């Protein structure tokens, strides 16, 4: 976008003597902005999408887990397995995922 604006400024706004320096400056800024954006994006690592994002999240038990039940995590209801047993409205943390079943454990509340 910076390059487009620089070209338009260079062709239609600035005096003829400044056309090439303005366009070159805009192209240089575009290159710098691209490299900075890529460097920032790489800092955060690969994107975590899908069910992998659920691991470590907390949720609330919707149907008692004895050991199988249902939990609501991030607005979605999932089948869950809780070996430690959890009642309705208990807070649980997702430990792992096995196909479409989340393995959860109760969260200690103080």
C-alpha positions as a printed Julia matrix, in Angstrom:
110×3 Matrix{Float64}:
   0.0     0.0     0.0
   2.91    2.35    0.74
   4.32    1.69   -2.72
   1.0     2.48   -4.41
   0.65    5.72   -2.48
   4.25    6.66   -3.32
   3.71    6.04   -7.02
   0.51    8.09   -7.03
   2.2    10.92   -5.14
   5.2    10.79   -7.45
   3.12   10.93  -10.6
   0.39   13.37   -9.67
   1.35   15.53   -6.67
   5.05   16.3    -6.33
   7.08   18.39   -8.79
   8.75   16.5   -11.66
  12.19   16.7   -10.06
  10.92   14.77   -7.01
   9.02   11.99   -8.84
  11.8     9.38   -8.86
  13.02   10.04   -5.27
   9.46    9.85   -3.9
   8.72    6.58   -5.73
  12.1     5.09   -4.69
  11.53    6.12   -1.06
   8.05    4.6    -1.04
   9.37    1.34   -2.5
  12.12    1.27    0.13
   9.6     1.82    2.93
   7.44   -0.99    1.49
  10.39   -3.41    1.54
  11.34   -2.47    5.12
   7.73   -2.78    6.3
   7.45   -6.24    4.71
  10.62   -7.53    6.38
   9.63   -6.13    9.78
   6.16   -7.7     9.51
   7.63  -11.1     8.59
  10.09  -10.96   11.46
   7.33  -10.15   13.95
   5.12  -12.91   12.55
   7.89  -15.52   12.87
   8.47  -14.62   16.51
   5.18  -16.23   17.56
   5.87  -19.61   15.91
   3.44  -21.69   13.9
  -0.25  -21.04   14.34
  -2.08  -23.41   16.64
  -5.46  -24.17   15.17
  -8.13  -26.79   15.66
  -8.48  -29.1    18.63
  -4.82  -28.63   19.63
  -5.74  -25.21   21.01
  -7.98  -26.86   23.58
  -5.12  -28.44   25.51
  -4.52  -26.4    28.66
  -7.87  -24.57   28.42
 -10.35  -24.64   31.27
 -13.98  -25.57   30.9
 -17.1   -26.37   32.89
 -18.73  -29.77   33.27
 -22.17  -29.92   31.62
 -22.88  -33.61   32.24
 -21.19  -35.36   35.18
 -17.96  -37.14   34.23
 -17.98  -40.54   35.97
 -15.64  -41.19   34.07
 -17.41  -40.22   30.79
 -19.44  -37.05   30.48
 -19.63  -33.72   28.65
 -17.78  -30.44   29.16
 -18.09  -26.96   27.66
 -14.74  -25.55   26.56
 -14.48  -22.24   24.67
 -18.21  -22.31   23.95
 -18.27  -25.84   22.51
 -19.61  -28.96   24.19
 -17.27  -31.97   23.98
 -17.4   -35.53   25.21
 -14.92  -35.87   28.03
 -13.23  -38.45   30.18
 -12.3   -37.53   33.74
 -10.74  -40.34   35.76
 -10.86  -38.21   38.93
 -14.66  -37.75   38.53
 -16.24  -34.32   38.18
 -19.76  -33.09   38.9
 -21.9   -30.63   36.96
 -20.55  -27.03   37.07
 -17.07  -28.14   38.25
 -14.12  -26.46   36.55
 -11.86  -28.8    34.58
  -8.66  -28.4    32.57
  -8.08  -30.17   29.25
  -5.06  -32.47   29.5
  -5.18  -34.21   26.11
  -7.43  -35.21   23.25
  -8.17  -38.69   21.93
 -10.11  -38.4    18.67
 -13.28  -36.52   19.68
 -13.0   -37.14   23.42
 -11.18  -34.69   25.69
  -9.29  -36.04   28.7
  -9.81  -33.58   31.54
  -8.85  -33.19   35.19
 -10.53  -31.1    37.89
  -9.11  -27.66   38.6
  -8.25  -27.04   42.23
 -10.13  -23.98   43.48
  -8.82  -22.19   46.56
